[in-house]
């Protein structure tokens, strides 16, 4: 079985993902691969182009369906109500937008924004047969430079996307910028399980089972090798709290889900 110490980064390794280090070294991590700072966005695009058509299926298989519960709890934490205006950032195929639409209804507005058009196209196809709000719009945009003016949204949700950014803090700054005063943000992201024995199982599953399933279902073993690697170099929950606080967010809290495999941060502008 894989040793826990061999796959989870220490504080120094995690801080290599932060903007200060990325800008100083002009390097960024894509999984365990070191890239030039300017090249990561292109690699992320290529990655999601490969997995987009099977993305939802793989999420369901790999999480055994638990990801839907995580997403529902994250949408609930936003305390949405009509006629709120919501930004679903790094929206992917639109699961969070669909869930939020059931609450906001047609009185509000949802903008599903993602860097990758292939993922959004999959979401648009889903909209034709799923209960999205009529006022859900799909927009391609860069999370580090959002195509929206200041203070446009009552709430922002970002699910499993922030760790793919080259400049993590810049993504959070953009969220802060587009939120209205007193607006709230929820960030759902993968993290490090708390229980030692569970981490051992999770490591085995991540490095042995996930790549195998990725190869069988999507034809790409590499895409689902990068996935667990990116989680293990991502900042821990308390480190994310510090980042959000420095940006200016208030009343920051987080909740570990399923022993900490996923973590939901909530913060206010």
DOMIGU-856679 format. One line per 4 residues: number of its first residue (from 1); their letters; for each residue x, y, z of C-alpha. Coordinates in pm, 1 decimal, padded with zeros to 6 digits. Example, Ala and Ser with C-alpha at 12.3 -4.5 7.8 and 13.67 -1.06 7.14 Angstrom:
1> AS> 01230.0/-00450.0/00780.0; 01367.0/-00106.0/00714.0 $
This chain:
1> XXXX> 00000.0/00000.0/00000.0; 00120.3/00354.2/-00078.4; 00269.6/00540.5/00214.6; 00070.7/00845.2/00323.6 $
5> XXXX> 00394.2/01044.3/00370.1; 00498.4/00979.4/00010.6; 00195.6/01144.3/-00150.0; 00069.3/01428.5/00070.3 $
9> XXXX> 00275.3/01747.8/00040.4; 00413.5/01918.7/00347.7; 00354.9/02288.9/00412.7; 00647.7/02392.4/00193.2 $
13> XXXX> 00515.3/02187.1/-00096.0; 00162.2/02321.9/-00057.3; 00285.3/02679.3/-00046.6; 00450.5/02629.9/-00383.9 $
17> XXXX> 00096.6/02653.2/-00523.1; 00045.1/02999.9/-00379.9; 00074.8/03311.3/-00590.7; 00388.2/03450.0/-00427.6 $
21> XXXX> 00586.2/03135.5/-00507.8; 00434.1/03089.4/-00854.2; 00514.4/03446.9/-00955.5; 00863.4/03443.8/-00805.3 $
25> XXXX> 00964.2/03110.2/-00955.8; 00752.6/03153.1/-01273.0; 00651.2/02789.3/-01232.2; 00320.5/02619.0/-01162.7 $
29> XXXX> 00226.0/02262.9/-01077.1; -00000.4/02047.3/-01290.1; -00032.4/01741.9/-01073.2; 00328.3/01652.6/-00994.9 $
33> XXXX> 00458.5/01809.1/-01316.3; 00637.7/02143.3/-01298.2; 00534.7/02381.2/-01577.9; 00615.4/02735.9/-01672.3 $
37> XXXX> 00368.4/02970.9/-01511.3; 00223.5/03068.6/-01851.0; 00169.4/02707.2/-01962.7; -00061.7/02575.4/-01691.5 $
41> XXXX> -00382.8/02724.5/-01829.6; -00328.0/02551.5/-02163.3; -00265.8/02217.8/-01992.9; -00583.6/02257.2/-01788.0 $
45> XXXX> -00776.0/02326.2/-02108.9; -00633.7/02012.7/-02270.6; -00711.4/01804.7/-01962.9; -01079.7/01898.0/-01959.0 $
49> XXXX> -01113.6/01863.8/-02333.8; -01021.4/01498.0/-02284.9; -01254.8/01423.1/-01993.5; -01553.7/01650.7/-02067.0 $
53> XXXX> -01779.0/01392.2/-02233.1; -01738.2/01142.5/-01946.1; -01683.8/01392.0/-01664.7; -02019.0/01343.8/-01489.2 $
57> XXXX> -02005.6/00966.0/-01522.2; -01653.8/00951.2/-01379.9; -01744.4/01178.7/-01087.8; -02034.4/00954.5/-00998.8 $
61> XXXX> -01834.5/00633.6/-01028.3; -01524.1/00759.7/-00847.7; -01718.2/00916.1/-00559.2; -01982.2/00640.8/-00553.7 $
65> XXXX> -02238.8/00916.7/-00597.0; -02137.0/01105.5/-00282.3; -02038.9/01414.8/-00482.1; -02409.4/01496.5/-00527.4 $
69> XXXX> -02454.6/01517.3/-00149.7; -02149.0/01743.8/-00120.5; -02284.3/01972.3/-00391.3; -02634.2/01985.0/-00244.4 $
73> XXXX> -02497.9/02078.2/00098.5; -02283.8/02350.1/-00060.2; -02576.4/02503.2/-00245.8; -02783.0/02487.0/00074.8 $
77> XXXX> -02506.0/02668.7/00264.5; -02542.5/02968.4/00031.4; -02894.3/03031.5/00167.9; -03017.4/03135.6/-00177.0 $
81> XXXX> -03354.6/03294.2/-00231.4; -03538.9/03455.8/-00522.0; -03440.3/03688.4/-00684.5; -03070.3/03628.4/-00604.0 $
85> XXXX> -02808.2/03653.9/-00874.7; -02560.8/03363.6/-00850.8; -02226.2/03305.9/-01019.7; -02136.9/02937.5/-01054.4 $
89> XXXX> -01764.0/02968.5/-01117.8; -01565.2/02686.2/-01275.2; -01915.0/02555.2/-01339.8; -01808.9/02258.4/-01549.4 $
93> XXXX> -02118.5/02075.7/-01666.5; -02352.7/02275.7/-01445.2; -02451.2/02047.4/-01155.8; -02439.0/02331.0/-00901.6 $
97> XXXX> -02626.9/02564.7/-01135.2; -02901.4/02306.8/-01176.7; -02933.5/02255.6/-00800.5; -02936.5/02630.6/-00734.6 $
101> XXXX> -03197.5/02685.3/-01003.9; -03448.8/02479.3/-00807.1; -03417.2/02733.5/-00525.1; -03382.8/03061.0/-00714.4 $
105> XXXX> -03636.6/02969.6/-00978.7; -03699.0/03202.4/-01269.8; -03711.0/03513.5/-01053.0; -03333.8/03518.8/-01008.9 $
109> XXXX> -03041.1/03467.3/-01241.3; -02760.4/03212.4/-01259.3; -02441.5/03257.0/-01458.8; -02247.4/02934.4/-01515.8 $
113> XXXX> -01892.4/03039.3/-01604.6; -01608.3/02807.1/-01698.3; -01270.9/02831.8/-01871.3; -01336.4/02523.4/-02083.9 $
117> XXXX> -01598.0/02538.6/-02358.5; -01624.8/02160.1/-02396.6; -01736.9/02130.8/-02034.2; -01991.8/02408.6/-02080.4 $
121> XXXX> -02122.8/02243.9/-02397.7; -02192.0/01930.4/-02195.5; -02379.6/02143.6/-01942.1; -02582.8/02314.3/-02214.0 $
125> XXXX> -02691.4/01973.9/-02343.8; -02797.9/01877.1/-01989.9; -03002.2/02196.2/-01959.6; -03231.4/02072.8/-02236.4 $
129> XXXX> -03343.5/01776.1/-02029.0; -03286.8/01881.8/-01665.5; -03453.7/02136.7/-01435.9; -03221.6/02434.6/-01487.2 $
133> XXXX> -03365.0/02779.9/-01425.7; -03475.6/02952.3/-01746.7; -03247.4/03236.1/-01640.8; -02930.8/03023.5/-01640.9 $
137> XXXX> -02668.6/03150.9/-01883.7; -02349.1/02968.4/-01980.7; -02046.5/03194.6/-02031.5; -01688.3/03100.9/-02110.6 $
141> XXXX> -01450.5/03301.8/-01894.7; -01124.3/03298.0/-01702.2; -01167.8/03274.0/-01323.5; -00854.1/03484.7/-01279.4 $
145> XXXX> -00997.5/03767.4/-01491.0; -01375.4/03747.8/-01481.1; -01576.4/03919.1/-01756.8; -01807.8/04088.9/-01505.2 $
149> XXXX> -01811.9/04434.0/-01348.8; -01776.8/04491.0/-00974.5; -02045.3/04388.6/-00724.2; -02269.1/04198.6/-00966.0 $
153> XXXX> -02361.4/03888.5/-00765.8; -02539.6/03813.1/-00439.8; -02355.1/03482.2/-00415.1; -02070.2/03290.7/-00578.3 $
157> XXXX> -02013.5/02917.5/-00563.6; -01705.9/02738.2/-00694.2; -01696.5/02360.5/-00690.2; -01378.5/02158.5/-00745.9 $
161> XXXX> -01223.1/02429.7/-00960.3; -01009.9/02661.8/-00751.0; -00717.6/02418.1/-00730.6; -00685.3/02420.2/-01111.3 $
165> XXXX> -00603.6/02791.8/-01124.2; -00248.5/02908.0/-01183.6; -00285.2/03196.3/-00936.9; -00506.2/03072.6/-00655.3 $
169> XXXX> -00534.2/03402.0/-00469.8; -00621.6/03592.7/-00786.4; -00922.0/03366.4/-00833.3; -01043.2/03446.1/-00482.0 $
173> XXXX> -00978.8/03818.8/-00536.6; -01196.7/03807.7/-00847.3; -01474.2/03637.6/-00651.0; -01447.4/03908.6/-00386.5 $
177> XXXX> -01458.9/04180.2/-00653.3; -01776.9/04059.8/-00825.9; -01966.3/03995.8/-00501.4; -02205.1/04259.8/-00373.5 $
181> XXXX> -02140.1/04396.6/-00022.0; -02248.3/04133.0/00232.0; -02247.5/03878.3/-00053.5; -02149.2/03521.6/00030.7 $
185> XXXX> -01916.9/03269.3/-00125.5; -01900.0/02891.8/-00093.6; -01593.2/02704.2/-00216.1; -01616.2/02324.9/-00236.5 $
189> XXXX> -01285.0/02151.1/-00292.0; -01109.2/01821.5/-00231.0; -00877.8/01796.6/00067.2; -00689.4/01565.4/00302.4 $
193> XXXX> -00888.2/01307.6/00501.5; -00848.2/01345.5/00877.3; -00829.8/00978.6/00974.7; -00496.6/00807.6/00914.7 $
197> XXXX> -00632.2/00467.2/00813.2; -00882.3/00631.2/00581.6; -00599.9/00827.8/00414.2; -00419.9/00499.4/00349.5 $
201> XXXX> -00727.3/00354.6/00180.4; -00785.5/00680.6/-00008.7; -00425.2/00683.0/-00134.8; -00454.9/00326.2/-00260.7 $
205> XXXX> -00786.1/00404.1/-00427.8; -00654.4/00727.9/-00579.0; -00333.6/00591.8/-00725.2; -00438.1/00239.8/-00819.5 $
209> XXXX> -00811.5/00241.3/-00891.9; -00877.0/00592.3/-01026.5; -00619.6/00583.2/-01310.0; -00737.4/00234.9/-01408.8 $
213> XXXX> -01100.7/00346.0/-01428.3; -00995.3/00662.1/-01610.3; -00816.8/00456.4/-01873.1; -01110.7/00216.8/-01915.3 $
217> XXXX> -01386.9/00479.6/-01931.0; -01224.8/00791.8/-02078.9; -00925.4/00637.1/-02253.1; -00688.7/00854.9/-02049.2 $
221> XXXX> -00498.4/00712.6/-01754.5; -00293.3/01032.6/-01724.4; -00600.3/01253.1/-01672.1; -00693.5/01056.1/-01361.6 $
225> XXXX> -00336.3/01043.4/-01236.1; -00312.9/01422.6/-01238.1; -00642.0/01440.5/-01047.1; -00520.1/01285.9/-00717.0 $
229> XXXX> -00182.0/01455.5/-00748.7; -00343.9/01799.4/-00768.0; -00539.9/01730.7/-00448.5; -00231.5/01635.0/-00251.4 $
233> XXXX> -00046.5/01958.6/-00322.3; -00346.5/02183.4/-00250.0; -00348.7/02404.1/00064.0; -00524.2/02264.9/00371.4 $
237> XXXX> -00849.7/02415.4/00507.4; -00688.1/02645.1/00764.9; -00447.3/02771.4/00499.3; -00741.6/02858.2/00274.7 $
241> XXXX> -00898.8/03047.1/00566.6; -00581.8/03258.3/00595.8; -00586.2/03333.3/00222.1; -00951.1/03438.9/00230.2 $
245> XXXX> -00894.2/03656.3/00536.3; -00602.0/03838.0/00372.9; -00817.8/03913.1/00068.2; -01083.9/04069.8/00288.2 $
249> XXXX> -01347.5/03800.6/00338.0; -01524.0/03796.0/00674.6; -01699.5/03536.1/00891.3; -01501.5/03255.0/00728.4 $
253> XXXX> -01587.0/02899.5/00824.1; -01540.5/02553.3/00682.6; -01685.6/02207.6/00716.3; -01516.0/01878.8/00638.3 $
257> XXXX> -01728.6/01634.0/00439.0; -01680.8/01254.2/00438.8; -01385.2/01261.9/00679.2; -01238.2/01559.9/00493.8 $
261> XXXX> -01216.1/01416.3/00141.9; -01399.7/01735.7/00051.7; -01415.1/02064.9/00240.9; -01674.1/02339.2/00210.9 $
265> XXXX> -01556.4/02692.0/00291.0; -01806.6/02971.2/00339.4; -01721.7/03340.5/00360.7; -01882.0/03683.8/00330.2 $
269> X> -01772.1/04006.2/00166.9 $
